Amino acid sequence: MIRSLPPFVSGVVVTHLTDADDLVRIVEETGCSVLQIQDSVPVETLVLLREQFSYLFLIKAVHVLDESAVDTAKSFEPYADAVLLDSRTADRIGGTGITHDWSISAKVVEAVSKPVILAGGLRPENLAAAMSVVKPYAVDVHSGVKRDGVRDFDRTRDFVRIAHGF
């Protein structure tokens, strides 16, 4: 799918893989230009990816469970091109539909110089409030625009309109 994208459209791979060799392989096999790593990896893995793929835009997810998210985001700042703030549960590291403490996310935005993407339980009904508190560079949505488990056109349109209005 990524190889068939038209010019000036970035192919993004969102992955839960953590092994450096697996991450290298997925970049090589897909030809993606953006890699979003959802799970925990050591900074050495990001360094390796940067050395092997100088063109690759790296987004590192940080799970906002408590105030430690600020330090975690700062630790990845030198190695990632952007930080994505997300929620997690004991068995899911993304796509939970659960919000996290936006005041902590706002502290991350203040603490890091890289773009911060806000995710985690966002939907049209809470997007304006989240953006007003956090002031992220961008927002990310998955389950928040679904209806009965399927991506809903009207909810997606409403979400985009709210995001563009900020």
Secondary structure as the mmCIF struct_conf table of DSSP 4:
data_model
#
loop_
_struct_conf.conf_type_id
_struct_conf.id
_struct_conf.beg_label_comp_id
_struct_conf.beg_label_asym_id
_struct_conf.beg_label_seq_id
_struct_conf.end_label_comp_id
_struct_conf.end_label_asym_id
_struct_conf.end_label_seq_id
HELX_RH_3T_P HELX_RH_3T_P1 ILE A 2 SER A 4
HELX_LH_PP_P HELX_LH_PP_P1 LEU A 5 PRO A 6
TURN_TY1_P TURN_TY1_P1 PRO A 7 PHE A 8
STRN STRN1 VAL A 12 THR A 15
HELX_RH_AL_P HELX_RH_AL_P1 ALA A 20 THR A 30
BEND BEND1 SER A 33 SER A 33
STRN STRN2 VAL A 34 ILE A 37
BEND BEND2 ASP A 39 ASP A 39
HELX_RH_AL_P HELX_RH_AL_P2 VAL A 43 GLN A 52
TURN_TY1_P TURN_TY1_P2 SER A 54 TYR A 55
HELX_LH_PP_P HELX_LH_PP_P2 LEU A 56 LEU A 56
STRN STRN3 PHE A 57 HIS A 63
BEND BEND3 LEU A 65 ASP A 66
TURN_TY1_P TURN_TY1_P3 GLU A 67 GLU A 67
HELX_RH_AL_P HELX_RH_AL_P3 SER A 68 PHE A 76
TURN_TY1_P TURN_TY1_P4 GLU A 77 TYR A 79
BEND BEND4 ASP A 81 ASP A 81
STRN STRN4 ALA A 82 ASP A 86
BEND BEND5 ALA A 90 ASP A 91
BEND BEND6 ILE A 93 GLY A 94
HELX_RH_AL_P HELX_RH_AL_P4 TRP A 102 ALA A 111
BEND BEND7 SER A 113 LYS A 114
STRN STRN5 VAL A 116 LEU A 118
BEND BEND8 GLY A 120 GLY A 121
TURN_TY1_P TURN_TY1_P5 PRO A 124 ASN A 126
HELX_RH_AL_P HELX_RH_AL_P5 LEU A 127 VAL A 134
BEND BEND9 TYR A 137 TYR A 137
STRN STRN6 ALA A 138 VAL A 139
BEND BEND10 HIS A 142 HIS A 142
HELX_RH_3T_P HELX_RH_3T_P2 SER A 143 VAL A 145
STRN STRN7 LYS A 146 ARG A 147
TURN_TY1_P TURN_TY1_P6 ASP A 148 GLY A 149
STRN STRN8 VAL A 150 ARG A 151
HELX_RH_AL_P HELX_RH_AL_P6 PHE A 153 HIS A 164
TURN_TY1_P TURN_TY1_P7 GLY A 165 GLY A 165
#
